[in-house]
Amino acid sequence: MRQRVGLSVKLFVAHTWDEHLKASMAGRCEILSFINRTLERDKWLIFTEPLLSDTNVLITSDEVPFISDMAGLKGKIISQPLAG
C-alpha cells in the first residue's frame, strides 16, 4: 500500500475493532481497510471506491446443502456473532 499511495505509512496496532474505530475517530489512525460504509461512519470518514468486493460467507454443518443465494434462507433461523 505504501508504494501505491506514495506516502509514508506507519502501522497502527490495536487489539480490537473497537480500538481501531476509536483511534480513527480521534485522528490517531487515518486509514482503515475492510470497513463497511454507514451513515454514521460518513460523519467522520471519507470513503474511496471499493478496492475489493467480497460475498458473504455462510458456515453450516456438513448436513446442510450448499447455499448459493441468501434468498434461500427465507423462513429459516440463522445466527450471527454480535459486533464488538
Biopython code that builds the backbone (N, CA, C, O; Angstrom):
import numpy as np
from Bio.PDB.StructureBuilder import StructureBuilder

atoms = [
    (1, "MET", "N", (0.835, -1.183, 0.000)),
    (1, "MET", "CA", (0.000, 0.000, 0.000)),
    (1, "MET", "C", (0.878, 1.245, 0.000)),
    (1, "MET", "O", (0.547, 2.234, -0.654)),
    (2, "ARG", "N", (1.989, 1.209, 0.721)),
    (2, "ARG", "CA", (2.881, 2.368, 0.775)),
    (2, "ARG", "C", (3.307, 2.777, -0.622)),
    (2, "ARG", "O", (3.327, 3.965, -0.942)),
    (3, "GLN", "N", (3.647, 1.808, -1.454)),
    (3, "GLN", "CA", (4.087, 2.101, -2.812)),
    (3, "GLN", "C", (2.947, 2.658, -3.653)),
    (3, "GLN", "O", (3.160, 3.567, -4.455)),
    (4, "ARG", "N", (1.743, 2.127, -3.481)),
    (4, "ARG", "CA", (0.598, 2.576, -4.290)),
    (4, "ARG", "C", (0.209, 4.012, -3.994)),
    (4, "ARG", "O", (-0.098, 4.768, -4.916)),
    (5, "VAL", "N", (0.216, 4.403, -2.729)),
    (5, "VAL", "CA", (-0.233, 5.752, -2.383)),
    (5, "VAL", "C", (0.903, 6.755, -2.371)),
    (5, "VAL", "O", (0.660, 7.961, -2.364)),
    (6, "GLY", "N", (2.141, 6.280, -2.369)),
    (6, "GLY", "CA", (3.286, 7.181, -2.402)),
    (6, "GLY", "C", (3.455, 8.015, -1.143)),
    (6, "GLY", "O", (3.995, 9.120, -1.195)),
    (7, "LEU", "N", (2.999, 7.497, -0.026)),
    (7, "LEU", "CA", (3.087, 8.208, 1.251)),
    (7, "LEU", "C", (3.869, 7.379, 2.259)),
    (7, "LEU", "O", (4.013, 6.166, 2.108)),
    (8, "SER", "N", (4.362, 8.039, 3.270)),
    (8, "SER", "CA", (4.964, 7.331, 4.389)),
    (8, "SER", "C", (3.834, 6.863, 5.295)),
    (8, "SER", "O", (3.074, 7.680, 5.814)),
    (9, "VAL", "N", (3.722, 5.569, 5.485)),
    (9, "VAL", "CA", (2.627, 4.999, 6.257)),
    (9, "VAL", "C", (3.200, 4.241, 7.445)),
    (9, "VAL", "O", (4.121, 3.438, 7.295)),
    (10, "LYS", "N", (2.646, 4.502, 8.633)),
    (10, "LYS", "CA", (3.057, 3.794, 9.845)),
    (10, "LYS", "C", (1.895, 2.901, 10.288)),
    (10, "LYS", "O", (0.750, 3.349, 10.353)),
    (11, "LEU", "N", (2.193, 1.654, 10.585)),
    (11, "LEU", "CA", (1.172, 0.705, 11.007)),
    (11, "LEU", "C", (0.645, 1.063, 12.393)),
    (11, "LEU", "O", (1.425, 1.277, 13.322)),
    (12, "PHE", "N", (-0.672, 1.127, 12.531)),
    (12, "PHE", "CA", (-1.313, 1.364, 13.821)),
    (12, "PHE", "C", (-1.767, 0.010, 14.356)),
    (12, "PHE", "O", (-2.521, -0.699, 13.689)),
    (13, "VAL", "N", (-1.323, -0.349, 15.536)),
    (13, "VAL", "CA", (-1.665, -1.647, 16.126)),
    (13, "VAL", "C", (-2.721, -1.456, 17.203)),
    (13, "VAL", "O", (-2.552, -0.651, 18.118)),
    (14, "ALA", "N", (-3.801, -2.197, 17.086)),
    (14, "ALA", "CA", (-4.849, -2.222, 18.110)),
    (14, "ALA", "C", (-5.275, -3.673, 18.280)),
    (14, "ALA", "O", (-5.069, -4.494, 17.387)),
    (15, "HIS", "N", (-5.859, -3.983, 19.407)),
    (15, "HIS", "CA", (-6.212, -5.364, 19.706)),
    (15, "HIS", "C", (-7.662, -5.700, 19.400)),
    (15, "HIS", "O", (-8.017, -6.876, 19.322)),
    (16, "THR", "N", (-8.498, -4.698, 19.227)),
    (16, "THR", "CA", (-9.904, -4.957, 18.902)),
    (16, "THR", "C", (-10.356, -3.996, 17.808)),
    (16, "THR", "O", (-9.735, -2.959, 17.576)),
    (17, "TRP", "N", (-11.431, -4.356, 17.149)),
    (17, "TRP", "CA", (-12.004, -3.494, 16.116)),
    (17, "TRP", "C", (-12.477, -2.176, 16.735)),
    (17, "TRP", "O", (-12.336, -1.119, 16.121)),
    (18, "ASP", "N", (-13.033, -2.234, 17.934)),
    (18, "ASP", "CA", (-13.494, -1.030, 18.616)),
    (18, "ASP", "C", (-12.336, -0.055, 18.861)),
    (18, "ASP", "O", (-12.508, 1.157, 18.734)),
    (19, "GLU", "N", (-11.157, -0.584, 19.213)),
    (19, "GLU", "CA", (-9.977, 0.272, 19.402)),
    (19, "GLU", "C", (-9.607, 0.973, 18.090)),
    (19, "GLU", "O", (-9.249, 2.150, 18.092)),
    (20, "HIS", "N", (-9.694, 0.252, 16.983)),
    (20, "HIS", "CA", (-9.395, 0.847, 15.677)),
    (20, "HIS", "C", (-10.371, 1.986, 15.366)),
    (20, "HIS", "O", (-9.963, 3.062, 14.929)),
    (21, "LEU", "N", (-11.645, 1.740, 15.594)),
    (21, "LEU", "CA", (-12.655, 2.766, 15.305)),
    (21, "LEU", "C", (-12.452, 4.004, 16.172)),
    (21, "LEU", "O", (-12.516, 5.129, 15.676)),
    (22, "LYS", "N", (-12.208, 3.802, 17.462)),
    (22, "LYS", "CA", (-11.998, 4.938, 18.358)),
    (22, "LYS", "C", (-10.746, 5.719, 17.972)),
    (22, "LYS", "O", (-10.753, 6.950, 18.014)),
    (23, "ALA", "N", (-9.681, 5.029, 17.599)),
    (23, "ALA", "CA", (-8.448, 5.700, 17.176)),
    (23, "ALA", "C", (-8.687, 6.488, 15.892)),
    (23, "ALA", "O", (-8.160, 7.588, 15.727)),
    (24, "SER", "N", (-9.470, 5.932, 14.998)),
    (24, "SER", "CA", (-9.783, 6.635, 13.757)),
    (24, "SER", "C", (-10.613, 7.889, 14.034)),
    (24, "SER", "O", (-10.351, 8.949, 13.466)),
    (25, "MET", "N", (-11.594, 7.768, 14.890)),
    (25, "MET", "CA", (-12.434, 8.920, 15.238)),
    (25, "MET", "C", (-11.618, 10.026, 15.905)),
    (25, "MET", "O", (-11.922, 11.208, 15.745)),
    (26, "ALA", "N", (-10.571, 9.636, 16.659)),
    (26, "ALA", "CA", (-9.731, 10.604, 17.362)),
    (26, "ALA", "C", (-8.599, 11.146, 16.470)),
    (26, "ALA", "O", (-7.848, 12.029, 16.885)),
    (27, "GLY", "N", (-8.482, 10.610, 15.243)),
    (27, "GLY", "CA", (-7.445, 11.079, 14.334)),
    (27, "GLY", "C", (-6.094, 10.414, 14.522)),
    (27, "GLY", "O", (-5.109, 10.853, 13.929)),
    (28, "ARG", "N", (-6.022, 9.363, 15.334)),
    (28, "ARG", "CA", (-4.752, 8.662, 15.557)),
    (28, "ARG", "C", (-4.504, 7.580, 14.511)),
    (28, "ARG", "O", (-3.375, 7.115, 14.358)),
    (29, "CYS", "N", (-5.539, 7.181, 13.798)),
    (29, "CYS", "CA", (-5.436, 6.192, 12.723)),
    (29, "CYS", "C", (-6.219, 6.759, 11.542)),
    (29, "CYS", "O", (-7.424, 6.992, 11.639)),
    (30, "GLU", "N", (-5.528, 6.979, 10.432)),
    (30, "GLU", "CA", (-6.151, 7.713, 9.329)),
    (30, "GLU", "C", (-6.608, 6.860, 8.152)),
    (30, "GLU", "O", (-7.312, 7.357, 7.273)),
    (31, "ILE", "N", (-6.225, 5.595, 8.114)),
    (31, "ILE", "CA", (-6.643, 4.715, 7.023)),
    (31, "ILE", "C", (-7.143, 3.410, 7.618)),
    (31, "ILE", "O", (-6.460, 2.783, 8.429)),
    (32, "LEU", "N", (-8.339, 3.005, 7.211)),
    (32, "LEU", "CA", (-8.911, 1.730, 7.637)),
    (32, "LEU", "C", (-9.248, 0.921, 6.393)),
    (32, "LEU", "O", (-9.722, 1.470, 5.398)),
    (33, "SER", "N", (-9.005, -0.375, 6.449)),
    (33, "SER", "CA", (-9.394, -1.232, 5.332)),
    (33, "SER", "C", (-10.530, -2.145, 5.770)),
    (33, "SER", "O", (-10.732, -2.390, 6.960)),
    (34, "PHE", "N", (-11.255, -2.634, 4.800)),
    (34, "PHE", "CA", (-12.355, -3.565, 5.036)),
    (34, "PHE", "C", (-13.384, -3.026, 6.020)),
    (34, "PHE", "O", (-13.821, -3.736, 6.925)),
    (35, "ILE", "N", (-13.766, -1.771, 5.839)),
    (35, "ILE", "CA", (-14.790, -1.182, 6.706)),
    (35, "ILE", "C", (-16.011, -0.849, 5.852)),
    (35, "ILE", "O", (-15.897, -0.227, 4.796)),
    (36, "ASN", "N", (-17.161, -1.268, 6.319)),
    (36, "ASN", "CA", (-18.392, -1.003, 5.585)),
    (36, "ASN", "C", (-18.839, 0.433, 5.794)),
    (36, "ASN", "O", (-18.716, 0.988, 6.886)),
    (37, "ARG", "N", (-19.350, 1.013, 4.746)),
    (37, "ARG", "CA", (-19.835, 2.388, 4.798)),
    (37, "ARG", "C", (-21.213, 2.427, 5.452)),
    (37, "ARG", "O", (-22.106, 1.662, 5.085)),
    (38, "THR", "N", (-21.377, 3.324, 6.423)),
    (38, "THR", "CA", (-22.676, 3.553, 7.062)),
    (38, "THR", "C", (-22.886, 5.060, 7.159)),
    (38, "THR", "O", (-21.940, 5.831, 7.001)),
    (39, "LEU", "N", (-24.108, 5.476, 7.416)),
    (39, "LEU", "CA", (-24.386, 6.908, 7.578)),
    (39, "LEU", "C", (-23.595, 7.484, 8.745)),
    (39, "LEU", "O", (-23.097, 8.606, 8.661)),
    (40, "GLU", "N", (-23.474, 6.734, 9.824)),
    (40, "GLU", "CA", (-22.721, 7.203, 10.999)),
    (40, "GLU", "C", (-21.243, 7.377, 10.662)),
    (40, "GLU", "O", (-20.639, 8.384, 11.031)),
    (41, "ARG", "N", (-20.660, 6.410, 9.967)),
    (41, "ARG", "CA", (-19.241, 6.496, 9.621)),
    (41, "ARG", "C", (-18.968, 7.583, 8.584)),
    (41, "ARG", "O", (-17.861, 8.118, 8.528)),
    (42, "ASP", "N", (-19.955, 7.909, 7.772)),
    (42, "ASP", "CA", (-19.797, 9.007, 6.806)),
    (42, "ASP", "C", (-19.568, 10.346, 7.504)),
    (42, "ASP", "O", (-19.063, 11.284, 6.887)),
    (43, "LYS", "N", (-19.930, 10.443, 8.776)),
    (43, "LYS", "CA", (-19.746, 11.691, 9.521)),
    (43, "LYS", "C", (-18.277, 11.979, 9.814)),
    (43, "LYS", "O", (-17.908, 13.139, 9.996)),
    (44, "TRP", "N", (-17.416, 10.929, 9.864)),
    (44, "TRP", "CA", (-16.026, 11.141, 10.234)),
    (44, "TRP", "C", (-15.012, 10.446, 9.325)),
    (44, "TRP", "O", (-13.806, 10.551, 9.548)),
    (45, "LEU", "N", (-15.493, 9.742, 8.308)),
    (45, "LEU", "CA", (-14.589, 9.093, 7.369)),
    (45, "LEU", "C", (-14.871, 9.548, 5.942)),
    (45, "LEU", "O", (-15.998, 9.919, 5.613)),
    (46, "ILE", "N", (-13.863, 9.518, 5.112)),
    (46, "ILE", "CA", (-14.015, 9.762, 3.677)),
    (46, "ILE", "C", (-13.776, 8.416, 3.004)),
    (46, "ILE", "O", (-12.694, 7.842, 3.128)),
    (47, "PHE", "N", (-14.773, 7.913, 2.297)),
    (47, "PHE", "CA", (-14.674, 6.595, 1.678)),
    (47, "PHE", "C", (-14.223, 6.705, 0.226)),
    (47, "PHE", "O", (-14.676, 7.580, -0.511)),
    (48, "THR", "N", (-13.323, 5.803, -0.177)),
    (48, "THR", "CA", (-12.931, 5.684, -1.575)),
    (48, "THR", "C", (-13.854, 4.661, -2.238)),
    (48, "THR", "O", (-14.685, 4.036, -1.579)),
    (49, "GLU", "N", (-13.696, 4.505, -3.536)),
    (49, "GLU", "CA", (-14.381, 3.406, -4.212)),
    (49, "GLU", "C", (-13.772, 2.109, -3.685)),
    (49, "GLU", "O", (-12.570, 2.066, -3.421)),
    (50, "PRO", "N", (-14.561, 1.062, -3.527)),
    (50, "PRO", "CA", (-14.018, -0.191, -3.003)),
    (50, "PRO", "C", (-12.881, -0.730, -3.867)),
    (50, "PRO", "O", (-12.964, -0.726, -5.095)),
    (51, "LEU", "N", (-11.826, -1.189, -3.214)),
    (51, "LEU", "CA", (-10.723, -1.835, -3.906)),
    (51, "LEU", "C", (-10.962, -3.332, -4.026)),
    (51, "LEU", "O", (-10.359, -3.999, -4.867)),
    (52, "LEU", "N", (-11.845, -3.859, -3.180)),
    (52, "LEU", "CA", (-12.139, -5.283, -3.153)),
    (52, "LEU", "C", (-13.595, -5.468, -2.756)),
    (52, "LEU", "O", (-14.074, -4.837, -1.814)),
    (53, "SER", "N", (-14.286, -6.322, -3.466)),
    (53, "SER", "CA", (-15.652, -6.702, -3.094)),
    (53, "SER", "C", (-15.662, -8.189, -2.828)),
    (53, "SER", "O", (-15.066, -8.967, -3.574)),
    (54, "ASP", "N", (-16.337, -8.582, -1.772)),
    (54, "ASP", "CA", (-16.380, -9.982, -1.397)),
    (54, "ASP", "C", (-17.805, -10.339, -1.028)),
    (54, "ASP", "O", (-18.552, -9.506, -0.515)),
    (55, "THR", "N", (-18.169, -11.558, -1.287)),
    (55, "THR", "CA", (-19.520, -12.004, -0.951)),
    (55, "THR", "C", (-19.576, -12.440, 0.508)),
    (55, "THR", "O", (-18.544, -12.650, 1.145)),
    (56, "ASN", "N", (-20.773, -12.570, 1.018)),
    (56, "ASN", "CA", (-20.958, -13.085, 2.363)),
    (56, "ASN", "C", (-20.599, -14.560, 2.395)),
    (56, "ASN", "O", (-20.747, -15.266, 1.397)),
    (57, "VAL", "N", (-20.140, -15.010, 3.516)),
    (57, "VAL", "CA", (-19.797, -16.416, 3.696)),
    (57, "VAL", "C", (-20.735, -17.004, 4.738)),
    (57, "VAL", "O", (-20.910, -16.438, 5.817)),
    (58, "LEU", "N", (-21.326, -18.121, 4.415)),
    (58, "LEU", "CA", (-22.208, -18.815, 5.339)),
    (58, "LEU", "C", (-21.522, -20.108, 5.776)),
    (58, "LEU", "O", (-21.051, -20.886, 4.947)),
    (59, "ILE", "N", (-21.473, -20.322, 7.068)),
    (59, "ILE", "CA", (-20.854, -21.525, 7.611)),
    (59, "ILE", "C", (-21.962, -22.403, 8.170)),
    (59, "ILE", "O", (-22.752, -21.977, 9.013)),
    (60, "THR", "N", (-22.001, -23.628, 7.686)),
    (60, "THR", "CA", (-23.051, -24.559, 8.106)),
    (60, "THR", "C", (-22.418, -25.887, 8.507)),
    (60, "THR", "O", (-21.205, -26.071, 8.407)),
    (61, "SER", "N", (-23.254, -26.798, 8.956)),
    (61, "SER", "CA", (-22.773, -28.155, 9.242)),
    (61, "SER", "C", (-22.749, -28.952, 7.935)),
    (61, "SER", "O", (-23.320, -28.526, 6.931)),
    (62, "ASP", "N", (-22.091, -30.098, 7.955)),
    (62, "ASP", "CA", (-21.979, -30.944, 6.764)),
    (62, "ASP", "C", (-23.342, -31.411, 6.251)),
    (62, "ASP", "O", (-23.488, -31.721, 5.068)),
    (63, "GLU", "N", (-24.331, -31.463, 7.130)),
    (63, "GLU", "CA", (-25.647, -31.972, 6.742)),
    (63, "GLU", "C", (-26.466, -30.972, 5.926)),
    (63, "GLU", "O", (-27.458, -31.351, 5.304)),
    (64, "VAL", "N", (-26.063, -29.699, 5.922)),
    (64, "VAL", "CA", (-26.823, -28.658, 5.236)),
    (64, "VAL", "C", (-26.347, -28.562, 3.787)),
    (64, "VAL", "O", (-25.146, -28.445, 3.543)),
    (65, "PRO", "N", (-27.270, -28.610, 2.821)),
    (65, "PRO", "CA", (-26.873, -28.474, 1.421)),
    (65, "PRO", "C", (-26.249, -27.089, 1.154)),
    (65, "PRO", "O", (-26.504, -26.135, 1.889)),
    (66, "PHE", "N", (-25.441, -26.995, 0.107)),
    (66, "PHE", "CA", (-24.784, -25.749, -0.260)),
    (66, "PHE", "C", (-25.825, -24.654, -0.465)),
    (66, "PHE", "O", (-26.859, -24.878, -1.095)),
    (67, "ILE", "N", (-25.543, -23.462, 0.075)),
    (67, "ILE", "CA", (-26.440, -22.305, -0.056)),
    (67, "ILE", "C", (-25.790, -21.331, -1.024)),
    (67, "ILE", "O", (-24.767, -20.726, -0.707)),
    (68, "SER", "N", (-26.379, -21.179, -2.200)),
    (68, "SER", "CA", (-25.787, -20.309, -3.221)),
    (68, "SER", "C", (-26.404, -18.918, -3.235)),
    (68, "SER", "O", (-25.865, -18.009, -3.867)),
    (69, "ASP", "N", (-27.524, -18.741, -2.546)),
    (69, "ASP", "CA", (-28.225, -17.460, -2.584)),
    (69, "ASP", "C", (-28.877, -17.212, -1.226)),
    (69, "ASP", "O", (-29.551, -18.087, -0.684)),
    (70, "MET", "N", (-28.671, -16.019, -0.684)),
    (70, "MET", "CA", (-29.251, -15.677, 0.623)),
    (70, "MET", "C", (-30.780, -15.755, 0.604)),
    (70, "MET", "O", (-31.399, -15.954, 1.650)),
    (71, "ALA", "N", (-31.389, -15.601, -0.559)),
    (71, "ALA", "CA", (-32.849, -15.681, -0.654)),
    (71, "ALA", "C", (-33.346, -17.057, -0.233)),
    (71, "ALA", "O", (-34.490, -17.202, 0.195)),
    (72, "GLY", "N", (-32.483, -18.074, -0.355)),
    (72, "GLY", "CA", (-32.869, -19.420, 0.054)),
    (72, "GLY", "C", (-33.015, -19.572, 1.558)),
    (72, "GLY", "O", (-33.467, -20.614, 2.033)),
    (73, "LEU", "N", (-32.641, -18.557, 2.305)),
    (73, "LEU", "CA", (-32.752, -18.613, 3.763)),
    (73, "LEU", "C", (-34.077, -18.069, 4.282)),
    (73, "LEU", "O", (-34.325, -18.074, 5.487)),
    (74, "LYS", "N", (-34.926, -17.601, 3.370)),
    (74, "LYS", "CA", (-36.212, -17.044, 3.799)),
    (74, "LYS", "C", (-36.977, -18.070, 4.626)),
    (74, "LYS", "O", (-37.166, -19.211, 4.205)),
    (75, "GLY", "N", (-37.416, -17.645, 5.813)),
    (75, "GLY", "CA", (-38.160, -18.513, 6.708)),
    (75, "GLY", "C", (-37.281, -19.393, 7.583)),
    (75, "GLY", "O", (-37.792, -20.132, 8.424)),
    (76, "LYS", "N", (-35.974, -19.324, 7.399)),
    (76, "LYS", "CA", (-35.045, -20.132, 8.187)),
    (76, "LYS", "C", (-34.554, -19.319, 9.382)),
    (76, "LYS", "O", (-34.618, -18.090, 9.366)),
    (77, "ILE", "N", (-34.071, -19.991, 10.402)),
    (77, "ILE", "CA", (-33.477, -19.339, 11.560)),
    (77, "ILE", "C", (-31.969, -19.376, 11.388)),
    (77, "ILE", "O", (-31.390, -20.442, 11.179)),
    (78, "ILE", "N", (-31.324, -18.200, 11.478)),
    (78, "ILE", "CA", (-29.877, -18.137, 11.355)),
    (78, "ILE", "C", (-29.307, -17.409, 12.560)),
    (78, "ILE", "O", (-30.035, -16.718, 13.273)),
    (79, "SER", "N", (-28.028, -17.558, 12.786)),
    (79, "SER", "CA", (-27.351, -16.920, 13.899)),
    (79, "SER", "C", (-26.135, -16.181, 13.355)),
    (79, "SER", "O", (-25.533, -16.601, 12.367)),
    (80, "GLN", "N", (-25.781, -15.084, 14.004)),
    (80, "GLN", "CA", (-24.567, -14.361, 13.611)),
    (80, "GLN", "C", (-23.911, -13.799, 14.861)),
    (80, "GLN", "O", (-24.593, -13.525, 15.849)),
    (81, "PRO", "N", (-22.576, -13.621, 14.827)),
    (81, "PRO", "CA", (-21.899, -13.069, 16.008)),
    (81, "PRO", "C", (-22.272, -11.612, 16.226)),
    (81, "PRO", "O", (-22.583, -10.895, 15.275)),
    (82, "LEU", "N", (-22.243, -11.184, 17.457)),
    (82, "LEU", "CA", (-22.508, -9.787, 17.783)),
    (82, "LEU", "C", (-21.267, -8.955, 17.504)),
    (82, "LEU", "O", (-20.145, -9.416, 17.713)),
    (83, "ALA", "N", (-21.466, -7.738, 17.036)),
    (83, "ALA", "CA", (-20.343, -6.839, 16.786)),
    (83, "ALA", "C", (-19.739, -6.385, 18.119)),
    (83, "ALA", "O", (-20.442, -6.232, 19.118)),
    (84, "GLY", "N", (-18.430, -6.176, 18.107)),
    (84, "GLY", "CA", (-17.762, -5.615, 19.269)),
    (84, "GLY", "C", (-17.386, -6.643, 20.248)),
    (84, "GLY", "O", (-16.811, -6.324, 21.289)),
]
sb = StructureBuilder()
sb.init_structure("model")
sb.init_model(0)
sb.init_chain("A")
sb.init_seg("    ")
for serial, (resi, resn, name, xyz) in enumerate(atoms, 1):
    if name == "N":
        sb.init_residue(resn, " ", resi, " ")
    sb.init_atom(name, np.array(xyz, "f"), 0.0, 1.0, " ", f" {name:<3s}", serial, name[0])
structure = sb.get_structure()
